[in-house]
Amino acid sequence: MNHIFKRWTKTIGLIYFFLLISLHSTQSIQQILDMDPENIATLSKMFSGVDTVQLYHLLSDSTFYEQGSVDKELMYYKTAIGFWATASNEKAVFVFAPTDNRLSFLPDIAISASEGFKITWRNSAQVYFDTTIDSSVWDGITFMGTMGGSTFKVVVDYVVQYALATTYYQPFSVYQQYPGSRFISASSCDEFVWFLFEQLATLQISLNPVIVPKKVKIILYSPCVPEIYSMNVTQHKTEVISYFQQLKRCLHIRSTQHVVTLSEFTGVYSGCLSRYAYLYKDADSLYKVNLTIPYAENLNPTEGVPQPLGWEGGYTWVDLAIVAIFLGAFVVGIFLLLRKSLVFDYSACGSGTANDNIKHTKFRDQIL
């Protein structure tokens, strides 16, 4: 019996060992996208020999550490875009996320003897890359459509474009009304994904998911175009510092023990807003956003998926204007042709006989 027990123990141990190896081999390891030109050139060729690549919208419940106002982990919906060549079983995932999963909605304000008050932001973000689409990591995996393998090179170019232009994480969009006029786009994982979907549409890639993924939006409402405030202007700097000091005091006074999600934080944040808000633009400037009720809102709307431009989408006013111009030109051309052929200019017929002129006059009267 002891011998049998040892054998079974050894067998179970081996099974557990191989199970751990299997799980580790499929574990999703997201790494910062290496922006070195040689690496980007190599990555661009990833699906070059593949005819068809499947596209996916990826969604997961993730967390980041907010270290400026509530100083705790907050849950949020993280989205990404995935590519899978089933023929070669190669996969690629791009996700835009806060660096090291740390983010501050409020800047650090320090006093320097040489510079006076100094504002420092902890909101850096980067594009991360992965070679697995792990169902244990991504709660929602939505098939969006297919594209040719050679198109992946152009997608990588757009990813690099976004990564170079957007080095910070700023989850607030500013709208006059939603849906409607947008003044400022957020710099977030979801905006990154839908930016790439829009670029795919310009490449004539049709996306037709059975269920359209919901968007993830935090919206500030403004009645007008936000102003740009330079931190090199003393008056602006003083006003901005006073605003963030008051906002931080308001957030600390309010109970944030129950706040565990970004959506809940939006509600607390909205309660501290009044007439305006300041949003990060770059290291030296901010947007001053004049607010209108309800100030801030967290939404998960379902919108149409970007589609290639084409006639099948219906006629636009531009199409109708072009048709009207062609029809108008055609009618005018016919009219001028008839006039030239049938209606004689009397100054040009002066050398004709009286009978010729009478005939012409009678014919003109008949057609007019």
Summary of the structure (lengths in Angstrom):
residues: 368
radius of gyration: 32.0
end to end distance: 119.0
largest distance: 136.4
contacts: 1020
relative contact order: 0.12
helix: 38%
strand: 28%
